[in-house]
Amino acid sequence: MANETAAQLLAQAKKDYGTPDERADRAAAAKNQSAQARAHGNEAAGTPRGRRS
């Protein structure tokens, strides 16, 4: 790795992490998915389970 140029390192970072726009899109998708999971968890917590006597 010591012999890699800055251009090679930047190219590898782009390949590994994507462009800033792609990262922003992934972050927005993750935030949306997290919000949906939280809402479903809250909904499930309010649902009665088991037998009722």
C-alpha positions in Angstrom: 0.0 0.0 0.0 2.9 2.4 0.6 3.6 2.6 -3.2 0.0 3.6 -4.2 -0.5 7.0 -5.6 -3.2 9.4 -4.3 -5.2 8.8 -7.5 -5.1 5.0 -6.9 -6.3 5.5 -3.4 -9.1 7.9 -4.4 -10.2 5.4 -7.1 -10.2 2.6 -4.6 -12.2 4.7 -2.1 -14.8 5.6 -4.8 -15.1 1.9 -5.6 -15.5 0.9 -2.0 -17.7 3.8 -0.8 -19.3 5.3 -3.9 -19.7 8.9 -4.8 -21.0 11.4 -2.3 -24.4 11.3 -4.0 -24.5 7.5 -3.7 -23.6 7.7 0.0 -26.3 10.3 0.6 -28.8 8.0 -1.1 -27.8 5.0 1.0 -27.9 7.1 4.2 -31.4 8.3 3.3 -32.6 4.8 2.6 -31.1 3.5 5.8 -32.8 6.3 7.8 -36.1 5.5 6.1 -35.7 1.8 6.9 -34.8 2.5 10.5 -38.0 4.7 10.9 -40.1 2.0 9.4 -38.6 -0.7 11.7 -39.2 1.6 14.7 -42.9 2.1 13.7 -43.4 -1.6 13.2 -41.8 -2.3 16.5 -44.0 0.2 18.3 -47.1 -1.3 16.5 -46.1 -4.8 17.5 -45.5 -3.8 21.1 -49.0 -2.6 21.3 -50.6 -5.8 19.9 -52.0 -8.1 22.6 -50.3 -11.5 22.6 -51.3 -14.9 24.0 -54.6 -15.9 25.5 -56.9 -13.5 27.2 -59.0 -14.7 30.1 
